[in-house]
Amino acid sequence: MDFVNPGTVIAEALEVAKKKADLPIRDLLLRGFLAGAFLGYATSLALIVVSQGLPQIVGAVLFPAGFVMLVLLGLELATGNFALLPLGSMTGQVPLRGMLRNWGWVFLGNLAGSLLYAGLFYLAITN
């Protein structure tokens, strides 16, 4: 039976947490901004498909496309960082200040990207 050793998973998660905590603010904001916009797009896509009378399973299949784009493009989503960075902080490999810095900038980027997308979507449906 194939499996991944839990110790290996934790070691890789710690490496990723350290890299994320060390990203410059510009990268955190840009990656967060794009992640918010792509996730808004995926949500709109799923809702529009369902509103056209297609079965809800079609929307449920399309929505994860947004998450796939985030992963493939290496973007930053606040919820993923909320789950990953505390591990690095608890082990002492990521300083608390670095974790909070990452969370704040990524959250701000996610919010800005999603609000811009929401504004553009609103303009598109009202015109």
NORJO-V553797 format. One record per pair of residues at least 6 apart in sequence whose C-alpha atoms are under 7 Angstrom apart, sorted by the first residue. I is the first residue (numbers start at 1). J is the second residue. Records with the same first field share a line. If there is no record, write none. Layout:
BEGIN
I = J, J
END
This chain:
BEGIN
13 = 84
14 = 87, 88
17 = 84, 85, 88
18 = 88, 93, 94
21 = 94, 98, 99, 102
25 = 105
28 = 76, 105, 106
29 = 105, 106, 109
30 = 109
31 = 75, 76
32 = 75, 76, 77, 106, 107, 109, 110
33 = 109, 110, 112, 113
34 = 113
35 = 70, 75, 76, 77, 110
36 = 110, 111, 113, 114
37 = 113, 114, 117
38 = 66
39 = 66
40 = 114, 117
42 = 63, 65, 66
43 = 63
46 = 59, 60, 62, 63
47 = 59
49 = 59
50 = 56, 59
76 = 106
77 = 106, 110
78 = 103, 106, 107
81 = 103
82 = 103
85 = 99
88 = 94
89 = 95, 96, 99
END
